[in-house]
Amino acid sequence: MRTPSNETGSLADSAVPERTCVLSREQSPREGLIRLALSPDGEVLPDVRAKAPGRGAWIGAGRAELEEAMAKGRLKAGLARAFRTGDLRIPQDLPDRIGAALERAFLDRLGLEAKAGYLLTGSERIEAAARSGQLQLLLHAADARADGAARLAQAWRVGSEREGSGLKGLTLPAPRAILSLALGRENVVHCGLTDHRAALRVREALDRWLQFIGPERAPKPCETGSQGASALPAEARTDEQKNTQGTRAGA
């Protein structure tokens, strides 16, 4: 532990705020961790946006690891150190609450990019943007048809001059009904981001969600081949890595 407080980032690299996971005791960039806060009555609550006042505790565990830490008492011990009190209550459904909060954060991010005019829905509009080289990120509902997803992926490869590559979209762990409700639009099966920075913001929120829920609940591919990082062009992934060096305010 390099700093005296779990809430203080690394002084050696102030451009990348770091926090200490209360389970592993290792420091990591805060974007890859989840903040927990303590309510006035001592209940531990997820604070995935890191907005709650007061002292916070950070975890870098996925759902399965978190459930194991809860069962063995390791989470309570770590939180007692971070909050400097043993008078706390960990709800049994904390993993569910965290997963729901991360899903909500991702869907809210999609909504914000839609309001900003960076998000497209509808296969024809997305395909046109893809073929013209405007598409930056391609997403599919969990119940999207494989042939529809494959057609859009091919259009994206053509438009970005990457035919023969593995470039394709990501299938989300959310059906079209959830996406439609979140965006206030009918029958949202596919989404496309046309702004580079908007695509990075959406991908960051999605990655946090997927990293927590784990492979058992992660999306299945719409077509053969790997997904993950391939859902962004290579140059976008390079810029994404650089952007993680940018500063962000937070407790």
C-alpha positions in Angstrom: 0.0 0.0 0.0 1.7 3.1 -1.2 -0.5 5.7 0.4 -2.0 6.1 3.9 -5.5 6.2 2.6 -7.6 3.8 0.5 -9.1 6.9 -1.0 -5.9 8.5 -2.2 -4.5 8.0 -5.7 -0.8 7.3 -6.5 1.4 10.4 -6.0 3.9 8.9 -8.4 1.4 9.1 -11.3 -1.2 11.7 -10.5 -2.5 11.6 -14.1 -3.9 8.1 -13.4 -6.0 8.0 -10.2 -5.5 4.7 -8.5 -7.3 3.1 -5.6 -6.5 0.0 -3.4 -8.8 -3.0 -3.7 -9.8 -4.0 -0.1 -9.7 -7.7 -1.1 -6.4 -8.0 -2.9 -4.7 -4.9 -1.3 -3.4 -4.1 -4.8 -3.6 -0.7 -6.4 -5.3 -0.3 -9.8 -6.7 2.6 -11.9 -10.0 3.5 -10.4 -11.8 3.1 -13.8 -11.3 -0.7 -13.4 -12.6 -0.8 -9.8 -16.0 -0.5 -8.1 -16.6 1.9 -5.2 -18.7 0.9 -2.2 -20.2 3.4 0.1 -21.6 3.2 3.6 -25.2 4.4 4.2 -26.0 6.4 7.4 -27.5 3.2 8.9 -24.3 1.2 8.2 -25.4 -0.7 5.1 -22.8 -1.3 2.4 -24.1 0.0 -1.0 -22.6 0.1 -4.5 -21.5 3.5 -5.7 -20.4 2.7 -9.3 -20.4 6.3 -10.3 -18.2 7.3 -7.3 -20.5 10.1 -6.4 -21.6 9.3 -2.8 -20.1 11.5 -0.1 -17.8 10.3 2.6 -15.2 7.6 2.8 -15.4 4.8 0.2 -14.0 1.4 -0.3 -12.9 -0.1 -3.7 -13.0 -3.6 -5.0 -11.5 -5.1 -8.1 -13.3 -8.4 -7.9 -15.7 -10.0 -10.3 -19.0 -11.4 -9.1 -17.8 -14.9 -8.4 -14.8 -13.7 -6.4 -17.0 -11.2 -4.5 -19.5 -13.9 -3.6 -16.6 -16.1 -2.3 -15.2 -13.2 -0.3 -18.6 -12.5 1.3 -19.0 -16.2 2.2 -15.6 -16.4 3.9 -15.8 -13.1 5.7 -13.0 -11.5 3.7 -15.1 -8.7 2.4 -16.4 -7.6 5.8 -12.8 -7.6 7.2 -11.6 -5.5 4.2 -14.5 -3.1 4.5 -14.0 -2.8 8.3 -10.4 -1.6 7.6 -11.4 0.8 4.8 -14.4 2.3 6.7 -12.5 2.1 10.0 -15.5 0.6 11.7 -16.9 -2.9 12.2 -20.4 -1.5 12.5 -21.5 -2.3 9.0 -24.0 -4.5 7.3 -23.4 -6.3 3.9 -26.6 -7.2 2.1 -26.7 -10.7 0.8 -27.8 -9.3 -2.6 -24.8 -7.0 -2.9 -23.5 -8.7 -6.1 -27.0 -8.3 -7.7 -27.1 -4.6 -6.7 -23.6 -4.0 -8.2 -24.5 -5.8 -11.4 -27.7 -3.8 -11.7 -25.9 -0.6 -11.0 -23.3 -1.3 -13.7 -26.0 -2.2 -16.2 -27.8 1.0 -15.4 -24.6 3.0 -15.8 -24.0 1.5 -19.2 -27.5 2.1 -20.4 -27.4 5.6 -19.1 -24.2 6.2 -21.0 -25.9 4.9 -24.2 -28.8 7.3 -23.5 -26.4 10.3 -23.1 -24.7 9.5 -26.4 -28.0 9.1 -28.1 -29.1 12.6 -26.9 -25.8 14.0 -28.1 -26.6 12.6 -31.6 -23.8 10.0 -31.6 -25.8 6.9 -31.5 -27.7 5.3 -34.4 -30.4 2.6 -34.3 -32.0 0.7 -37.2 -30.1 -1.6 -39.4 -30.3 0.6 -42.5 -29.0 3.7 -40.8 -26.2 1.7 -39.2 -25.3 0.0 -42.4 -25.1 3.3 -44.3 -22.8 4.8 -41.6 -20.7 1.6 -41.6 -20.2 1.6 -45.3 -19.3 5.3 -45.4 -16.6 4.8 -42.8 -18.4 6.7 -40.0 -19.1 3.7 -37.6 -16.9 3.6 -34.5 -18.6 0.9 -32.4 -21.2 -1.7 -33.2 -23.5 -3.3 -30.5 -26.2 -5.9 -30.7 -29.0 -6.9 -28.4 -28.7 -10.4 -26.8 -31.6 -11.6 -29.0 -30.4 -10.1 -32.3 -30.3 -12.5 -35.2 -26.9 -13.7 -36.2 -27.4 -13.0 -39.9 -28.3 -9.4 -39.2 -25.3 -8.9 -37.0 -23.0 -10.5 -39.6 -24.3 -8.2 -42.3 -23.6 -5.1 -40.3 -20.2 -6.4 -39.3 -19.3 -6.9 -43.0 -20.5 -3.4 -43.9 -18.3 -2.1 -41.1 -15.2 -4.0 -42.4 -15.8 -2.7 -45.9 -16.3 0.9 -44.8 -13.2 0.9 -42.6 -11.2 -0.9 -45.3 -10.6 -3.9 -43.1 -12.1 -6.6 -45.1 -10.8 -10.0 -44.1 -10.2 -8.9 -40.5 -12.0 -10.0 -37.4 -13.7 -6.6 -36.9 -17.2 -7.1 -35.6 -19.7 -5.9 -33.1 -20.4 -6.9 -29.5 -23.5 -8.8 -28.3 -24.8 -7.2 -25.1 -26.1 -9.1 -22.1 -29.4 -7.3 -22.6 -32.3 -8.1 -24.9 -33.9 -5.6 -27.3 -36.7 -4.9 -24.8 -34.2 -3.5 -22.3 -32.3 -1.4 -24.9 -35.6 -0.1 -26.3 -36.8 1.0 -22.9 -33.4 2.6 -22.0 -33.3 4.6 -25.3 -37.0 5.4 -25.5 -37.1 3.9 -29.0 -39.0 1.0 -30.5 -37.4 -2.4 -31.3 -33.7 -1.5 -30.7 -31.8 -4.5 -32.0 -28.6 -2.9 -33.1 -26.8 0.3 -32.0 -23.9 2.1 -33.7 -21.7 4.9 -32.4 -20.4 7.4 -34.9 -18.2 9.4 -32.7 -14.8 8.1 -31.7 -14.8 9.5 -28.1 -18.4 8.5 -27.6 -17.5 5.0 -28.6 -14.7 4.9 -26.0 -17.0 6.2 -23.3 -19.6 3.5 -24.1 -16.9 0.8 -24.3 -15.5 1.8 -20.9 -18.9 1.5 -19.2 -19.6 -1.8 -21.0 -16.2 -3.3 -20.0 -16.8 -2.5 -16.4 -20.1 -4.3 -16.5 -18.8 -7.3 -18.4 -15.7 -7.7 -16.2 -18.0 -7.8 -13.1 -20.6 -10.3 -14.3 -18.0 -12.7 -15.6 -17.9 -15.1 -18.6 -21.0 -17.1 -17.5 -23.2 -14.1 -17.9 -21.2 -12.3 -20.6 -22.6 -12.0 -24.1 -22.4 -14.8 -26.6 -21.0 -13.9 -30.1 -23.4 -13.3 -32.9 -20.9 -15.0 -35.3 -17.9 -17.2 -35.0 -14.6 -15.7 -33.9 -13.6 -13.8 -30.9 -15.3 -10.5 -29.8 -14.1 -8.3 -27.0 -11.6 -5.8 -28.1 -12.3 -6.5 -31.8 -15.5 -4.5 -31.4 -13.3 -1.4 -31.8 -10.9 -0.8 -34.7 -7.3 -1.2 -33.8 -6.6 2.5 -33.9 -9.5 3.1 -31.6 -8.2 0.6 -29.1 -4.8 2.3 -29.2 -6.4 5.6 -28.5 -8.5 4.1 -25.7 -5.3 2.9 -23.9 -3.9 6.4 -24.2 -7.2 8.0 -23.0 -7.0 6.0 -19.8 -4.0 8.2 -18.9 -6.3 11.2 -18.8 -7.3 12.7 -15.5 -10.7 12.2 -13.9 -11.9 13.7 -10.7 -13.3 11.5 -8.0 -13.2 10.6 -4.3 
